[in-house]
Amino acid sequence: MLPRAAAHFGAVSASRYLGLDLPWVAWDRVVSNARVGAPAAAGGPRAVVLYSPGLGEPRTWGTMFAEELASRGFVVVSIDHTHESPEVEFPDGRLVTLEVPSDPDAFVRKALAVRVADVKFVVDSLTDWLPSDVRVDLNRVGMFGASMGGSAAAVAMASDARIRAGVNLDGNLTYPDGSLLPVAESGLDRPFLLIGKDGPTDTGPGWRAFRANTPGWNRHLTLLGAEHASFTDAQALLPQLNLPADRLTSYLGTLRPAEALRTRHAYTIAFFDHTLRGHPTTLFDGPSPAYPAMGFA
């Protein structure tokens, strides 16, 4: 995270929007494997994967997913949705924060429409701002997201045929008032993967409708022992903060962090490897002894 965004995330977003009771953390000093200005490996043109974060989450809360996909040769583009993301720090140092909604249902409807426009803009302009040593194949674009970012992946695919495959990580396909998103009623004709948390969930009605109405390939998997935050960087970062065990379990569930990360990454990478690069996989044929934490619905 950039310094001003990190300060706002620690002071406001983590507690107010994500409901996390955390000690003080220097979020702009978290060590990752990403480096500004690193040269691209030889090869290409490469498949592109877009990432949309959850409501109240910054794009940086998906860094581990982005790094895993980038390490396998994908170009990963993480999107902050300005005025809806909790904080966005621009290159000139300006900080734009979330406009807190008074009507959650109207806010989500507008936010999803804006996310679709954001995604279209990113795909339209992608080759204009990528470094010259990064070549991409716009016929091989995928999208994934956590929580409302997963909802946005489905909605954006319904709106833009250039997105060839998508993954929804525990995101609703219903509005806050309980009505179905249009994509849940129409379905998709391209591959789409749903991975949810374990236990009771409010994704059920929307996901069932979506699968019933989708003629394209789809699967519903469950990360056993996981909670909603298990699909973000919280899964790796919170266990390092010496939180009480009961609080950590309420945030992340009972699945061991390393196993949660290993499993969620394996299935997401295998999905995009297969749908965007044509690499065969048997992971989606049924439960795998190599990944006992992934359940099939």
PyMOL commands that set and color helices and strands:
alter all, ss='L'
color gray80, all
select helices_A, chain A and resi 3-17+27-29+59-71+104-129+148-159+182-186+204-213+228-231+234-241+245-252+257-277+283-285
alter helices_A, ss='H'
color red, helices_A
select strands_A, chain A and resi 46-52+75-78+87-89+95-97+136-146+163-169+192-196+218-223+294-296
alter strands_A, ss='S'
color yellow, strands_A
deselect
rebuild
show_as cartoon
